[in-house]
Amino acid sequence: MAETRTPQRPSSAQRRVLAPLALAQFICSFAGSNMNVMINDISEDLDTTVQGVQIAITIFLLVMAALMIPGGKLTDLYGRKRCLLVGLVVYGIGALLSAAAPGLGVLILGNSILEGIGTALLIPPVYILTTLIFTDLTSRARAFGVIMALGGIGAAAGPLIGGLITSWLSWRAAFVFQALVILVIIVLSRNLEDPLPADPTRPFDTTGAVLSAAGLILVVMGILAADNNVWLMIGLLAAGALVLLWFFRSVRAKERAGKEPLLSTSLFRDRTSNLGLVTQNVQWLLLMGSSFTVATYLQVVRGYDAIQTGVIFTAATVGLLASSLAAERLAERRPQRTLIVTGFLVTIAGIAVLIALAGSSPNPWALAPGLLLIGLGLGVMLTPSVNVVQSSFPEEQQGEISGLSRSVSNLGSSLGTAVAGTILVAGLTSGAYAAAMIALAVIGLAGLTAALLLPRKPRLESDHVRPSRE
């Protein structure tokens, strides 16, 4: 069992590479969750409705999901570092515009449009660069462990950090905080090297980009319409499926004609990668679904404010951080399949403990053991799932698979919130809360099934991604 010890590079150099990539994932995950605790403050300050702010959040989700696959493809044309920096600048401008927004329209332009475009541009390079720079299983597991840990912390701690900033200063300061983090990432990215040269001569499938974006927008809109109108949901999902079918037929036609499509069908011929994508989708569904359900329960049923709710969520954050940062040691000792299966088992057990203890005790800290287990389980499997997918393809396809992988994860986040919201809207009581968590546990069993179907023998070496000798 040979190992390619690329980590001969000094640890300080590795930290310089990892720091901007991990912080980029952190701020994007933070942006996706922290606004949930600022809805009332924003709506009052901008003289709009809660529904208006929710629309802004929804549009952000739509823009990000629709543009993630084209964003991944653009990295091949213009280079991974350039797309990362452009995405950061666009995101930063959007954050500053949101902080100064005089009304809902400007907030939508800054937060929903510009931050959504910036996220779609900067997130694929994070995963592509990590895969190309860290070429053996152990070092890549460590790198993805740090990135996924900060991503999970951004999502789990977003409500607490956002709540603290909003309570102490204002909701506008939370967007200034995002802009400051973006500035730090840009500074740290100065010495980041792109292992592969850009190829501006490669064609860009504009038709495919439009069709994929339209299809994903319709699908996400259908998911988000689940708690309002079932027939509208069905109609939007059906329309989205038809547009995506049109997109895949267009892809096949281009491949038969010898042209390069937006997304190669070869991405779906690898059984291991397909199963890894399913586990990624379910993992983010569980993370965002459980976060939404527990946060709603604590604030609506038990009457806690944003800070109290965020403090209780620290149990999940601690669990996720601990297990994610142990990714390197775990990858050395256990196959990736084992880690993903274990993660699902621990997460489902955490949901069961959460339901049992929350229903039997009025103490808010009764939720902590379950949240801790959920955090530990998710942290154990987020990294190996990403590694399984990214490691399944050669470096020339990293842009495509990274965009597809992030789109699948974002759809999981959307579906998690929609599933929980649909059940909770029926009645915000302890019974509805338990029903939402049970539904998430059942979906978790589907993810566990996909994990059990993964091959027992992992790719120990980077068979597809070759070290760059720049």
Secondary structure by P-SEA (a helix, b strand, c coil): ccccccccccaaaaaaaaaaaaaaaaaaaaaacccccaaaaaaaaacccaaaaaaaaaaaaaaaaacaaaaaaacccccaaaaaaaaaaaaaaaaaaaaacccaaaaaaccccaaaaaaaacaaaaaaaaaaacccaaaaaaaaaaaaaaaaaaaaaaaaaaaaaaaaccaaaaaaaaaaaaaaaaaaacccccccccccccccaaaaaaaaaaaaaaaaaaaaaccccaaaaaaaaaaaaaaaaaaaaaaaaaaaacccccccccccccaaaaaaaaaaaaaaaaaaaaaaaaaaaaaacccccaaaaaaaaaaaaaaaaaaaaaaaaaaacccaaaaaaaaaaaaaaaaaaaaaaaacccccccaaaaaaaaaaaaaacaaaaaaaaaacccccaaaaaaaaaaaaaaaaaaaaaaaaaaaaaacccaaaaaaaaaaaaaaaaaaaaaaaaccccccccccccccccc
